Amino acid sequence: MHRLVLFDIDGTLLTDSGAAREAYGTALKTVYDYERPLRQYDFSGRTDPQITFMVLRDGGFSDEAIEEKMPALWSCYLEHLATNVRSDRIKVFPGISRLLELLSQREDITLGLLTGNIEPGARIKLSPADLNRFFSFGAFGSDSQHREELPPIAVERARDAHGRRFEPRDVVIIGDSIYDVRCGVPHQATTIAVSTGNTSRETLRAENPDHLFETLEPTDEVMSAILG
């Protein structure tokens, strides 16, 4: 069976040590004159547009006002993100590099991304650790603000990129948040949760993922979960 394996980024592959949140806060101030602290918000598993609506609605902004300036927000955010994301701030989690190398060498595995990041932001985050080379395509927050809509987009892009149509049973979604698990359930994908992000193991277990790991470092076990 050929598997389509879709990885989340933040909290799953790596941490950017707060670089993105800092860039995002600066962009909110610049574009919307929004200065409230962001530390109260848990961004885990949410798409970038979803985060923006959540934060700015709390600040009293209408949806129309938010949408009007969102292109300017992303432009400003990406500018600051590119400055903030440096090699010393990107920390790849244990086992990730080895796992991706092994998966990329298999003819029965196709790798992709499934992340709430807008695509240019995702590529910036992956660049310092040279992880973009593993992912020629993906589904991103710039495709839809609703994470549950991203798996079918990734499936279609896999077909466009590799000429293979994946059935739901062929898709594996790997992530660190409850939303990574939840987005796979309606599409009958295999879900693998990992507690390397901000979400506790107990909270992840309550979502009933097909597999749950502390880290993705036990390569043989993770490979067995992926391959079924």
C-alpha positions in Angstrom: 0.0 0.0 0.0 1.3 3.4 -1.0 1.0 6.0 1.8 0.6 9.8 1.7 2.2 11.1 4.9 1.3 14.6 5.8 3.3 16.5 8.5 2.4 19.5 10.6 5.2 21.9 11.2 5.1 23.8 14.5 5.3 21.5 17.5 5.7 18.5 15.3 8.8 19.0 13.1 10.3 21.9 14.9 10.0 24.9 17.2 10.9 28.4 16.1 11.5 29.6 19.7 8.8 32.3 19.4 10.1 33.8 16.2 6.8 33.6 14.3 4.7 34.9 17.2 7.0 37.9 17.5 6.8 38.6 13.8 3.0 38.2 13.9 2.7 40.6 16.8 4.7 43.2 15.1 2.6 42.8 11.9 -0.6 43.2 13.9 0.7 46.4 15.4 1.9 47.8 12.1 -1.2 46.9 10.0 -4.1 47.0 12.5 -2.6 49.1 15.3 -3.3 46.2 17.6 -1.1 46.1 20.7 -2.7 43.7 23.1 -0.4 40.8 24.3 -0.8 37.5 22.5 0.5 35.3 25.3 -3.1 34.4 26.4 -3.7 32.7 23.0 -2.8 29.1 22.2 -2.2 29.0 18.5 -1.6 25.2 18.4 -3.2 23.6 15.4 -5.0 26.8 14.2 -4.5 28.2 10.8 -2.9 31.7 10.4 -6.2 33.2 9.1 -8.2 31.5 11.9 -5.8 33.0 14.5 -6.2 36.4 13.0 -9.9 36.3 13.2 -9.8 35.0 16.7 -7.4 37.7 18.0 -8.9 40.7 16.2 -12.5 39.8 16.9 -11.6 39.8 20.5 -10.1 43.3 19.9 -13.4 44.5 18.5 -12.6 44.4 14.8 -15.3 43.4 12.3 -14.7 40.6 9.9 -14.8 43.1 7.1 -12.1 45.2 8.7 -10.0 42.1 9.3 -10.3 40.8 5.7 -9.6 44.2 4.1 -6.1 44.4 5.6 -5.2 40.7 5.7 -3.0 40.8 2.5 -1.0 43.7 4.1 -0.8 41.7 7.3 0.8 38.7 5.6 3.2 40.9 3.7 4.4 42.5 6.9 4.5 39.3 8.8 6.6 37.5 6.2 9.0 40.4 6.1 9.6 40.2 9.9 9.5 36.4 9.9 12.3 36.1 7.4 14.4 38.3 9.7 13.4 36.5 12.9 13.8 32.9 11.7 17.5 32.1 12.1 19.3 28.9 12.5 19.9 29.4 16.2 16.1 29.8 16.8 14.9 26.8 14.8 15.1 23.6 16.8 14.2 20.4 15.0 12.7 17.8 17.3 14.4 14.5 18.1 14.1 11.8 15.5 12.7 14.1 12.8 15.7 14.3 10.5 16.2 10.5 10.5 12.5 9.8 10.1 12.2 12.1 7.1 15.3 10.6 5.5 14.0 7.1 5.8 10.5 8.0 4.6 11.9 10.0 1.6 13.9 6.9 0.5 10.9 4.6 0.3 9.0 4.2 -3.0 5.8 3.4 -1.2 5.7 6.8 0.7 4.8 10.3 -0.6 5.6 13.1 1.8 3.6 16.3 2.1 2.8 19.1 4.5 -0.5 19.8 6.3 -0.1 23.0 8.3 -2.0 26.1 9.4 0.9 28.3 8.3 0.4 30.3 5.1 2.7 28.6 2.6 5.5 31.3 2.4 5.7 31.3 6.2 5.9 27.5 6.3 8.8 27.6 3.7 10.6 30.2 5.8 10.4 28.1 8.9 11.6 24.9 7.2 14.5 26.6 5.4 17.2 26.9 8.1 17.1 23.2 8.8 16.9 22.3 5.1 13.6 20.5 5.5 11.9 22.0 2.5 13.7 19.4 0.3 11.4 16.7 1.8 8.1 18.4 0.9 7.4 19.4 -2.7 3.8 20.2 -1.9 1.3 20.5 0.9 -1.9 22.1 2.1 -1.6 25.3 4.0 -3.5 28.0 6.0 -3.3 30.1 2.9 -5.6 27.5 1.2 -8.3 27.6 3.8 -8.7 28.9 7.3 -10.5 25.7 8.2 -8.1 22.9 8.9 -10.6 20.2 8.2 -10.7 21.4 4.6 -6.9 20.9 4.1 -6.6 17.0 3.8 -8.6 16.9 0.5 -6.4 19.7 -0.8 -3.3 17.8 0.0 -4.7 14.7 -1.7 -5.4 16.6 -4.9 -1.9 18.2 -4.9 -0.3 14.8 -4.4 -2.2 13.6 -7.4 -1.1 16.6 -9.4 2.5 16.2 -8.3 2.9 12.5 -8.5 0.0 11.2 -10.6 -1.3 9.0 -7.8 -4.8 9.1 -6.4 -4.8 8.4 -2.7 -7.8 6.9 -0.9 -8.7 7.9 2.6 -7.1 4.7 4.1 -3.8 5.6 2.4 -3.5 9.0 4.1 -1.5 9.5 7.4 -1.7 12.8 9.3 1.0 13.5 11.9 0.7 16.5 14.3 0.9 17.7 17.8 -2.5 19.3 18.4 -6.1 18.2 18.8 -6.9 19.9 15.5 -4.3 17.7 13.7 -6.2 14.7 14.9 -9.7 16.2 14.3 -9.0 17.2 10.7 -8.2 13.6 9.9 -11.3 12.0 11.4 -13.9 13.1 8.8 -11.6 12.0 6.0 -10.9 8.5 7.6 -7.2 9.2 7.6 -4.8 7.5 10.0 -3.9 10.0 12.7 -0.6 10.0 14.6 -0.3 12.5 17.5 2.9 13.5 19.1 3.3 15.5 22.3 6.3 17.6 21.4 4.2 20.7 21.1 2.1 22.7 23.6 -0.7 20.1 23.9 -0.3 17.5 26.7 -0.3 13.8 26.1 -3.5 13.4 28.1 -5.3 16.0 26.0 -4.1 14.3 22.8 -5.1 10.8 24.1 -8.7 12.1 24.7 -9.0 12.8 21.0 -8.4 9.0 20.3 -5.7 9.3 17.7 -4.8 6.0 16.0 -1.3 6.3 17.5 0.3 8.6 20.2 4.0 9.2 20.8 5.9 11.3 23.2 8.4 12.1 20.4 9.0 10.8 16.9 12.4 9.5 18.0 11.5 5.8 18.2 11.9 5.5 14.5 10.9 1.8 14.1 7.7 2.3 16.1 6.8 5.4 14.2 7.5 3.7 10.9 5.3 0.8 11.9 2.5 3.2 12.7 2.8 4.9 9.4 3.0 1.8 7.3 0.1 0.1 9.2 
